[in-house]
């Protein structure tokens, strides 16, 4: 059958492309269907005008090393140590390293290497957990899942008793509590804590931000972003790998529904009306969109529908990209506006009440002449207002706030591109503007991600699997969701 494939993958985001490359490498007949005209999903570098290109949503990033090795990907190197800089009111900005921290606190400088060592070890342990398919608790699980848990238990044992216990303790802690155990300076603690709340609708005093700090540290390989301005190179390398292994990618091919017969996925229907059949369907779209819109509640058990509807999305990120003449004065690296723990918590408080933070947490990166501002907190659901009217407010807040530290910035800006939470949903397919396809919270991780009882990529629909950032191990740029699903596809 000409229009039949072994596997159809919905969405050419980085997880979908990872899964497609692995399956195509195995000799499967694979088709990737992408709604937009370009591949990459939210891991993409786009042009917003002449000499104005930026990483639209996720800043740079990298894939897990085993994925790069398995798929023989030619990716940008990230060997160069990137600076992580906390803005200070007096203009004497703090670079987070042991030497620079000395001017804030000799004690904190002495403790910083031990903190980095622990975080690197914790990231290794978390990476091992993410490589393990979580069993469908409280369901019975078989030998495959049991063997995976056995390997994870061995990894924890090899980590050493002290690090293992500290890792387990850190997961439910607040970022503030975790950092209180290492540092005395609020300036140092706040800068590091900002990484723990980056892309999540949480404050550093929220339970579980110890876990999200380790999660983001693992994906970045430390505090700072890597491969800034090169997000698109990651997904383009993956797309090239899919094609080199014989897979097919079709852009401008929006899937409007998954065809289900007798509780089994049989194919997809495109916006054009075309129907394509396959033995297996993998969706790298978020779980809510996949299950409630592409499948529909009518083909799913009522309790499962309720659990899916209950997935917490709650996006609160906007991106403001500035085209400048290059003389903006912002240092190279990852620059954060996070002056204190209380500042970050109050910034988050605004989002809790459906308001755009007047004193936002900002993370700023530069690539050539472009300044990219990650703005938190700007909630998807506004209590008073509409995103069609509030875009200019975010732009003004971002530019005005950053200009307090870099006075020349305003005069250097020639063009602005703002991506609101509503844009993240409408353009990039992120339900409620959630960059992670579901908040990484204590009740939405490990065997409870994306929902309790369904942590192994499977769904109640036979032959339909989830492989996006909403699954166990997902969130940010890593490719874990696309790698792990291969273990489950029949």
N, C-alpha and C positions, 0 to 999 in steps of 0.2 A: 504494500500500500504506500503510495507516494507521500501521503499526508499523515503517516504514522511514524512515531519515534519510540525508542526505548524509554527516553526520559525527556520531559518538558520541564524547563526551569523558568518560573515566573519572576522576572526582575533581573537586570544585569548590574545589580550592586555588587560589592566586592565578595560577599558571601555566596551569592548566586553564581558568580563567575568561578570562584574556587571549586564549588561543587561540580559545575559543568566541566571544568578542566580535568578534575580527577576521574569523572565518569567517562569522558571522551578518551582519556588516556587508557582506560580499561577496555576500550573498543566499543563502547556503547554509542548508539546513534542518538545524539543529544541536540536539542534545540533550546536556545535561550530567547525568551521574548521580553523585550524592553519597551515600555510605554513612550519614553522620551527618544529624541533623535540621537542622543549620545549615550554611551555606556558609563557606568560608574555609580549610579544612584547618588548617595550623599558623599561618596568618596570621589570627588571630581574636581578638576581645575577648569574653570570656564572663563571666557572672555566677555567682559561687560562693555567693551568699547575699544577703540584704538589704543594700544599700549596699556590696557587695563584688564589684566587677568589675575585670578586669585583662586585659592582653594575655597569653593563656595561655602561648604558646610563644615566638614572635618578638616582640621589643619594638618596637612601632611599625613604622617603615620607610617606604619610598616606592618607586614604580615608576620605570623609566627614563623620562626626559622625552618621548621620542618616542612611547611607549605612551600616556602621558597625553594628548598632543596628538592622536594618531591616533584615539583612542577618545572624545575630548572628555569626559574624566572630571572630575567635580567632587570634588577630593580636598583633604584638610586641607593648609594651607600650612605649609611648614617653613622660612620665611625667618628666624625668630628663631634667633640663634646660641645653641646649647646648650652648657652648661659640661661639661667633662670633668675629673673631680676624683679625685685619688689620695689615699687615706686615709693619714694619718701618725700614728705612735704618740703624738706629743705633742699631737695635736688640731689642729695648725696645718696643715690639709689643703691640698694643692697643686692649684691649678687650672692645667691645662696651657695656658698662653698665654705669650707672650714676657715680659710684664711680671711675672707671678707666678714664672716660672722663675728670675728674677734672684736671688731670695733663696736659691736652691739653687746656681746657677752662672751667673755673668755670661757666660761663654763659651757655655754651652748656650742662654741667652736670645738671644744674638746669632745663633746658628746655627738657631734654631727657625723663623724665617720662610723660610729657604732649604729646610729639610726639608719644610715644608708645601707650598712651591712645587713641589718635586720630586714629592711624593706626589700632588698634584693632577694633575700632568702624567702620572705613571705610571698613575693611575686612568683618565685619558682614553685612553691607549694600550690599556690592558686592556679598556676599554669597546669600543673599536674591534675588538679581537680577538674579543670576545664577540659582536659584531654580525656576524661572519664565520662562515659555515657551514664547519666544518672538513672537509676531504676525508677519505675513508675510506682513509687510508694503512695498509698499503702498496698498496691497490687503486688501479687507474687512476681518475682523476677527470676530469670533463668541463669544458666551457667555463664553466658556472655557478660551479663551485667555484674554477676557476682565476681567474675574474674577481674573486671575493671575496678571494682571496689577494693579487691585484694591488692591490686597494683597501687592504688591510691594509698591504702593503709601502709604499704611498704615504703612509699615515698615519704609519708609523714614520719615513719619510724626513723628513716635515714636522715631526716632533717635534724634529728637530735632532740632530746626531750625538752630542753629549754626553749628552742625556737618553735617547736611544734606547739607547746602550750601557749607561748606568747602570740603565735599566729591565731590560734583558736580564740584566745581572749580578745584579740584585736577586732575580730569580725563584728561583734555586736556593739563595740565601743563607739563613742562619738569621736570624731577627728580631734576635737579639743582634748578629750581624756587621753587618747593615745599620745598626743604630742606633749601633754603635760608631764608624761613620764620621762621625757627626754630633754625638754627645753624650759627655760624660765622666761625668755623674751617673747612678749606677745607679737612683736613684729615678725620674728622668725616663725612662730607657730602659725600665725595667720597666713603667711605666704605659702607654707606647705599645705595648710588646710584647704586652701583654695583649689588645689588639685583634687582633693577629695569630694568637692561639690561640683566640679566642672562637668557641665551637661546634665546634671541632676537637679530636680526641684527639692533640694534639701539644704539645710544650713549646717555649719560645722558643729553645732550643738545637738544635731539629730542622731539618734541611735542608728548604727549601721554605716556611718560615714567613715569609720575605721576601715570597713570592708571596701567601700568605694575608693578610698585613698589607695589601698593596695591594688585594686583593679586598674585604676588609671595609671599608677606607677608601673604596673606590669606592661600595659599596652604601650606606654611611652618609653619604657626602659629607664625611667627616672622621673625627674620633675619636669623637664623641658620637652616641648614638641620636637619631633624629628622630621626631616624631609619637608620642611615648610615650603609651600608653593609647588609641591610635586605629588599631591594626592592623585591627580589624574594619571600620573605615570604608573602608579600601582595598578589601577584598574585597566589601563591600556595594556600593560604587560600580561595581565590575566586574560584579557580578551584575545590577545595574540596567541597565548598558550592554548586557549580553547580551540581556536581555529587551526593551530598547528597539529593538534591531536585529532582533527577531523570533525570537531563540533561546529554547529551553525548558530549564528547570532542574528536575530532580526530586530532592528530598532523600529520605532514608530509603529509598534505592534502591541496595542493595549489589550490585555486580557480583561474581559468584562465578567466572565463567569467560568467556574470549573464545572464540567458536566459530570454529574453523579448518577450512577445506576446501581440499584441494589446495594447501597452503602459502599460503593467502590468508585474511585475517580477513574473516569474513562478518557477524559480529554479536556480541552479548553475551547472557549468561544471568544473570538476577538471582536473588537469594536466594529470592525468591517463586516462582521457576520460570518467570517470564515471559522470553520471548526477543524481542530487538529487533535488527533487521538494519540495516546501514549500508554505505555505499560505502567509508568509511574509519573506522578506530578510532584515537583518540589517547588515550594513557594519561598522566595526570599523576601517577600513583603511581610509587613508586621502581622502578628497573629490575629488582631482584630479585623484588619482589612481582609486577610485571607479567608477567615472562617465566617465572619458575619456578612461580608459583601460578596466575595467571589463564590463561596459555597452557599451561604444563606442558612438562617436558623431552621428552616423547614427540613433540612437533611441532617440535623444534628440533635443529639439527646438534649432535653430541656435543661438538665443540671449542667451539662457541658457549656451550653449557650450562656447560662448565668455566670459561670466561671470566666468565660471569655469576655463577657461584658464588664466583668469586675476587674480586669487587668488595668492597673494604674498606669496611665500614660503621662499626663500632666506636663507637657513640654513648657519650658519657660526661657528658651534661648532665642536671641536674635543675633544676626550677623550684620555688621556695618563695614563695608569695604570702601576705602578711600583711595582715589587716584591722586597722587601728588607729583611734584616735580623732583622728589627724592631728597629734598632738604628738610625733612620733617624732624630730624634730631632724635628720633626714637632708636635706641640701641638694638643691635641684632640679637636675636634670641627670643625667649618667651618672657614677656613683660606683664606683670600682674598688678592690678590695683586692689590690694587686700591689706589695708593698714592695720586691722585688728580683727580678732575673733568676733567681737561685738558688731563691728561694721558689717562683716559678712552675714552674720545672723540677722541683723536688721534689714539688710538688703533682701534676704530671703523672706522676711516677714511680709514685705509688700506683696510678693507673689501669693502668699497664703490667703490674702484678702482680695485677690484679683486685680492688683494694681501694678503698674510699671514702677520699678524701683527708681526713686529720685537720686539715690546714691548707690549706683550699681557696682557689682563686682565685674571688672573687666579683665580679659586676658588678651594681650595684643601681640601680634606677630607682624613682621615685615618681609616682603619679597620684592626685591628691586624697588620700584617706585610706589608699590601698593602697601598700604597699611590696613590690616584686617583686625577688626575689633569683635571679639566674642563678648556679647552683652548678656549678663544675668543680673536681675531677673525681670523677664518680660513674659508674663503668663499667656498661654494660648487663650484661656477663658478670662476675658476682662469683665470685671464687675460693672464698671461704668465706661462704656466706650466701645469702639469697633476698630479692628485692625486696619480697615480701609481708611480710617481717619487718624490713627495713632502712629503711623510709620515715621512721620516727620518729628514726633516727640522723641522717639528712640534715637533717631539720627542726631538731633540737637543735644540730647543728654550725653550720648557717646562722645561727640566731638568736643562739646564744652568741658566735660569732665576730664578728658585726656589733655585738652589744651591748658588746663591748670598746671600740668607738669611739663608740657612742651608748648610754650607760648607761640612759637612760630608755626605750629601745625595748621591752624585755620587758614592762614594766608597761602599755604602751599596746596590746599585741596582744590582740584579742578573738576572732579566728578565723584559722585557717591552712589553706591549700590547697597541697598538695605534688604535683607531677607528676614521677614517676620516669621513668627511661629505659624501663621496662617499660610505663608508661602512655603514653609517646610512641608506642610500637609498637601497643599494644592500642586506644587511644582515637583517636590521630591518624594511624595507619597508617604510621608511620615505622619501617621494618625496623631492628631492633637499636637503636632510639632515635636514629638518626642524623638530625639536623635537616636535613642537606644532601643526603639520598638517596645518600650515598657521600662518603667523606672527600675533601677537596680536597688531593691530594698530588701529588708530581711525576710519579708513574706513573698518575695518574688526572685529568689535565687536558689541555686543548687537544684534539688528535686522539686522545687515549687515554681520553677521557671519553664515555660511561660505561665503555667498554672499547676496546682497540685494534681498528681496522678498522670501528667502528660509531659514528662521531662525528657523523653527519649526521641524527640522529633516526630513521633507518630501522632496521628489524629484518629478520631472515631471513623473516619472515612478511609477504607483500605486504599493503599497505593498513593495516599496523599501525605506528604511530609513537610515539615517546617524547617527552614535552614537559614533564616535571617538573623538579625541581631537580637530578636526577641527570645531566642532559645537559650538554654544553659550554655554559659561560656561566652555569650554574645554581649554586645555593648562596646561602642568604639570601633576602632580599626584593628582587626586581628585575623579575620578569616576563619575563626574557630567554628562558627556555625556551619559554614560550607564544608569544612574538612570533616567534622564529626558525623554529619548526616550520611556520609558515604558508608559508614559502618552499619547503617540500619536499612538502607535501600535494598530491596529484594533483587 
